[in-house]
Amino acid sequence: MNILDKIVLRKREEVALAKELVSIKMLESAIHFNRTPYSFEEFLLDEKRSGIIAEFKRRSPSKGIINDKVTVEEVTTAYAAAGASALSVLTDVDFFGGHTNDLLAARAVNNIPILRKDFMIDEYQILEAKALGADIILLIAAILTPDEIEDLAVFAKSLGLNVLLEVHNLDELQRSVIPELDAIGVNNRNLADFSVNIQTSFDLVEEIPDDFLKISESAISDPITINELRAAGFDGFLIGENFMKTQNPGASMADFVSQLISV
Ligand SMILES: O=C(O)c1ccccc1NCC(=O)[C@H](O)[C@H](O)COP(=O)(O)O
């Protein structure tokens, strides 16, 4: 069984348990449930921001512990101050050391879009995302059928959420594109063997219809790569480990962004 199968199996158990503990009515009465999500497009295309979607990531299946010494509040506010266009907060507990409380904590101290980074397989998780104060949800083509992608995207849009679809290859892209999506992300990490290759983004960018925001995800560690990806047509850049592996992820991002402007 590969890692994605393991994650999805566990996710099904988690969602079933959450449904028993917290009713949909309770989610709908949460303080953030009726807030209007920020527009992902507006923040991503704002030229005063960096285009970076900066991720809070304690650990990962590929790297183990990345950073368990920093708080979500200090890191995400520093990311925002350094020019992040959006934040990505992992809410998966078992594989990434995240928590839904991390999203709530990030929402409490930030005024830019937040992506709930998790493995979405059920409408219940989208209701949770709205209740936690997320603005964007992630749909991963590798774990969903085209019908599931459509159902979940339509449901998320009905709640005013932005939808980011993640693909790893041309086949996933071609079978998954639907008008309800806001953004399409190309993940440079092969989730079967964890190998990374930025070339995946360059190979797929022209296949993504121009109606969608184009995001390159994973393994970005050099400001020059951002300039190259931007020139190729990408609007956004999801970066986690490169900042989180340092003692001060916010300062690391500020330094990265300063080089971005000067290259
Ligand atoms: O990061 C992993 O090891 C991983 C393993 C299995 C499924 C997903 C995984 N990562 C999720 C992500 O998409 C990344 O956290 C995100 O793109 C940031 O990547 P990076 O900048 O390389 O931390």
The ligand as an SDF file (V2000), in Angstrom:
LIG
                    3D

 23 23  0  0  0  0  0  0  0  0999 V2000
    5.6400   16.5020    1.8330 O   0  0  0  0  0  0  0  0  0  0  0  0
    5.4660   15.2680    1.7940 C   0  0  0  0  0  0  0  0  0  0  0  0
    6.3120   14.4480    2.1730 O   0  0  0  0  0  0  0  0  0  0  0  0
    4.1740   14.6940    1.2750 C   0  0  0  0  0  0  0  0  0  0  0  0
    4.0040   13.3350    1.2820 C   0  0  0  0  0  0  0  0  0  0  0  0
    2.8070   12.7700    0.8620 C   0  0  0  0  0  0  0  0  0  0  0  0
    1.7770   13.5830    0.4510 C   0  0  0  0  0  0  0  0  0  0  0  0
    1.9370   14.9650    0.4440 C   0  0  0  0  0  0  0  0  0  0  0  0
    3.1200   15.5250    0.8470 C   0  0  0  0  0  0  0  0  0  0  0  0
    3.3060   16.8930    0.8800 N   0  0  0  0  0  0  0  0  0  0  0  0
    2.2560   17.8070    0.7230 C   0  0  0  0  0  0  0  0  0  0  0  0
    2.6210   18.9980   -0.0390 C   0  0  0  0  0  0  0  0  0  0  0  0
    1.9770   19.2340   -1.0280 O   0  0  0  0  0  0  0  0  0  0  0  0
    3.7220   19.8980    0.4330 C   0  0  0  0  0  0  0  0  0  0  0  0
    3.6290   20.0290    1.8120 O   0  0  0  0  0  0  0  0  0  0  0  0
    3.6940   21.2980   -0.1750 C   0  0  0  0  0  0  0  0  0  0  0  0
    3.5840   21.2720   -1.5560 O   0  0  0  0  0  0  0  0  0  0  0  0
    4.9770   22.0350    0.2010 C   0  0  0  0  0  0  0  0  0  0  0  0
    6.0810   21.2960   -0.2580 O   0  0  0  0  0  0  0  0  0  0  0  0
    7.5550   21.6220    0.2480 P   0  0  0  0  0  0  0  0  0  0  0  0
    7.8570   23.0440   -0.0670 O   0  0  0  0  0  0  0  0  0  0  0  0
    8.4390   20.6840   -0.5070 O   0  0  0  0  0  0  0  0  0  0  0  0
    7.5630   21.3680    1.7150 O   0  0  0  0  0  0  0  0  0  0  0  0
  1  2  2  0
  2  3  1  0
  2  4  1  0
  4  5  1  0
  4  9  2  0
  5  6  2  0
  6  7  1  0
  7  8  2  0
  8  9  1  0
  9 10  1  0
 10 11  1  0
 11 12  1  0
 12 13  2  0
 12 14  1  0
 14 15  1  0
 14 16  1  0
 16 17  1  0
 16 18  1  0
 18 19  1  0
 19 20  1  0
 20 21  2  0
 20 22  1  0
 20 23  1  0
M  END
$$$$
